[in-house]
């Protein structure tokens, strides 16, 4: 085999790793900022104005879990008269509506098989609230998924951050089923990292955070100005975040507001969910990428937030997809006895193993640091906490084929069944 081809294969894989590391090097700075912020953190005890909120829950066939969420909301250490709970039973074929109503929520049913997705359900309920409950004068909307559970101080802590002037706030995302298997732990560990090593340093550095699916608060006036919930791509959460950041909005983070959600446990569930996420990220970049990248150079007050969001929604998937496609080409060439045949396959395999080792090391360090610093908040036996730091990189590696498939496959939103029926006390 030509030595030039061998050299190209090795250089290509190393350059992909180097490019990936350089693009995300600012997140190493984030980690040091997070260490200091966590060390210096003291819960706020000041008295603040207690505002009135509407809690919106979009639910599709969630009769098993929605009762526990509503109970955790009603158990909040916050004035009951300042919290109203609204549930959209969205295209349900079970008893979600009946269970939610019995638990004390205001329930509306929605049946629309053309406009499918959480964004449409949220907009449906927001319009009902604005029309039928305008006299209640809610200052903000909390958004949760039906499988979530709230710590008893959640709303009180979010209210403190809301009083600081933030119009969008995300929170500390924990897991109901961290210990179920390596897949649920992979999700949970990433969300802990996202909360404490991405959103926390963003907050400290006066940059913008990003909402992630569920567990967030939005000012009612912001929603009104937008004309409702207008974001309907496959990842409506990141679409909302990007759209607001381009406008100059700074999304806040409240580390003292903890909630729990359920993670998928089968690879099939995980594949389809993350396939939707990957496709949604591509959609967001296609729709907002030009304005987002342009704002890096055009806007002074939020240029770094725009750079951060650009790095969040695109490069990792493109780099991993490009790497997989190019290495796949060399494997095919070797299979068809081109450019050295079996020797080409051997060289490509060695280069990929080296590259995988470098990525594994980075991801292991990321997972290990998060596990150690969040040890008390991870509800799992000690040996599993350590074991799942070793499987975490493999979980992240599975994003690579998912990202490649998402480039070419048509993807639609599909519900994931939630079956972990626990109260907050049982999770702990």
Buried (B, 14 or more C-beta within 10 A) or exposed (E): BEEEBBEBBBEBBBEBBEBBEEBBEEBEEBBEBBBEBBEEEEEEEEEEEBBBBBBBBBBBBBBBBBBBBBBBBBBBEBEEEBBBBBBBBBBBEBBBBEBBBEBEBBBBEBEEEEEBBBBBBBBBBBEBBBEEBEEEEBBBBBBBBBBBBBBBBBBBBBBBBBBEEBBBBBBBBBBBBBBBBBBBBBBBBBBBBBBBBBBBBBBBBEBBBBBBBBBBBBBBEBBEEBEBBBBBBBBBBBBBBBBBBBBEBBBBBBBBBBBBBBBBBEEEBBBBBBBBBBBBBBBBBEBBBEBBBEBBEEBEEBBBBBBBBBBBBBBBBEBBBBBBEBBEEBBEBBEEEEBBBEEBBBBBBBBBEEBBEBBBEBBBEBBBBBBEBBEEBBBBEEEBBEBBBEBBBBBBBBBBBBBBBBEEEEBEBEBBEBEBEBEBEEBE
